């Protein structure tokens, strides 16, 4: 049986060691609602003022019929929301692989991140690499983005004791089947 951890109170779980995570475990992050201010701030931060994101008139004539969030804003939310679901003793974020932008994110959409541990590889006595499957899911339960993150995580020192995990188990979310259908931006 798969155990899922739900982090909804805004407080991160105790940070987990490499050895605390098992392949197949899953987590659900808290949700976040996209606002127009988020998109304008992201455009300002990155310099990406593509009218699909910031011009209502232009976007209304596009295939989306209204402004959409930057794809990289969604990816940033996956990194942020997923960073505490689960909270790990991460040493480095090493890779993003096979990232897909499947559906647009609109102002008012509420998204959360589903995370599943896909692979674990010890890299010595002090750290191990974990491959995570991450999905950004909207309020309609549609996967809007997905792919893999890789992180380097601390292995519990030989003389230290592991912290007890107190997260409540929940029913496992269903990860979307692999699909190559994409939405162009």
N, C-alpha and C positions, 0 to 999 in steps of 0.2 A: 504494500500500500504506500502511495506517495503522501508525504506530509507537506502541507503548504503553510507558510507563515504569512499572516496578514499584519501589516504595520499601519494602523489607522489613527493612532492617537497623536501622531506628529512627533513622537519620541522615537529615536532610533533604538533598535534592539542592541543588546550588548554585542560588541564586535566579536566576530567569529574568527577562529583560526582556520587554516587550511584543512586540518584534520577534523574540524567540526562539521564540514559540509560533505554530503554524499551525492554522487551522481544521481540525477533524477529528482532531487529536492527542488521545490518551487516556492516562489514568494510573489506576493501581490503588493505593489506600492500604494501609498496614498494617491488620491486623484488631484488633478490640477485643471482649472478651467482657463482656456485661452481668451485673452482680451485683446482689443485693438491696441491698447497701450503696450502690451507685451511685444506685438509685432513692430510697432513704431520704435520702441526701445531697441529691439534686436536690429532693425534696419540702421538705426543710429550707431549702434555698437560696431556693426560689421561694414557699414557703407553700402549695403545691398538695398537700394531703393527701387527695385524692380516694381513696376506699377501693378503687377499681379498681387502684390502684398500691401501696397500703401495707397492706391488710387481706386476709389470705389467705382467711378465712372468707367475706367479702363477695365477693371475686373468684371464689371457687370456684362461686358461684351465678350468676355473670354468663355472658354468651355466650362469654367467653374461657376460662372454667373454672379460671383461675389468674391471679395478678397480672401486670400488664403495665407496661412502661416508659411514662413520660410521652412523648407525641409530640414535645414540644419538647426532651426529652433527646436523642432521635434526631437532631433537626435540629441541635442543638448539636454532636453528634458528627460530623455531616456537615461542619460548619464547621471543627471541630478537626482531624479526620483528613484532610480535604481540603486543609487549609492548607499541607501539605507535599507534596501530590500533585496538582499540582506546587507547589513553593516558588517564589513569584513576588516581584518587587519591587513589592508592592502598596502603593498610596498610600491607598486607601479601599475599603471594602466598601460598595457603594451600594444593592443591592437583592436581595430574594428574590422570585421570581415563580413563579406556577403551582405552588406547593408542594402535594404530595399525600401524605397519610398512608394508605398502601394496606393494610398488614398490621400487626398488633401485634408488638412486640418483647418477648420473654419473658426472664425470668431464665435465664441460661445461653446465650442466643443469642450468636453471634459474628458481628459485622458488619464490613464494610469499605465503602469509598467508591469508586465508579467516577466518574471525571471526564472530560468531553469538552469541548473548546473548540468552541463553536457559532458565535460571531461575534466579529469584532474591528473596532473603529472608532477611528481616530486622533482625538484631541481636542485637537490642537495639536502643538507640537514636543516637549513634555515628558511627555505621558501619552496613554494610550489606554484605551478601555473594552473589557473582554472579558466576553462572556456565556458562562457555563459550564453545561453540563448536569451535574447531580449526582444519583447514585443511591446510596441506602443499601441494601446487599445482605446478606442473612443467610447462615448456613452451608449452607442448602439451595439457595442461589443464587436466592432469591426477592427481588424488589425490594420493600422494606418502605416506603420513602419515596423521593420524587423531585421534582425541579423544577429551577429555574434560579437561579444566583447571578450577580450582576454585580459586577465590580470595576474600579477605576481603577488602572492599572499604569504604572510609569515606562517611558518610551522611552529607549533608550540614548543618552546625550549624543553629539553629533556627533564629538567628539574622543576618546571612550573606545572601547576595544575590547570586544567581546562575549566573555563567558566561554564556553569550549568545554563542550558538554554531554556528559557521560560515562555517562548512564544507558543500560542495555542495552535493546535493543528486544525486545518479546515479542509473542505472538499477541494480537490485539485482542479485548477482551471484547465480548460482545454486550449492547447496551443494550436494555432491554425496550421493546416497542412501546407506544405511547401507549394508555392505557386509562383509563376513568373509574370503574372499580370501586374503591370505597373501603370501608374498615372504619371504622365509627363507634366513638368512644371513649366 
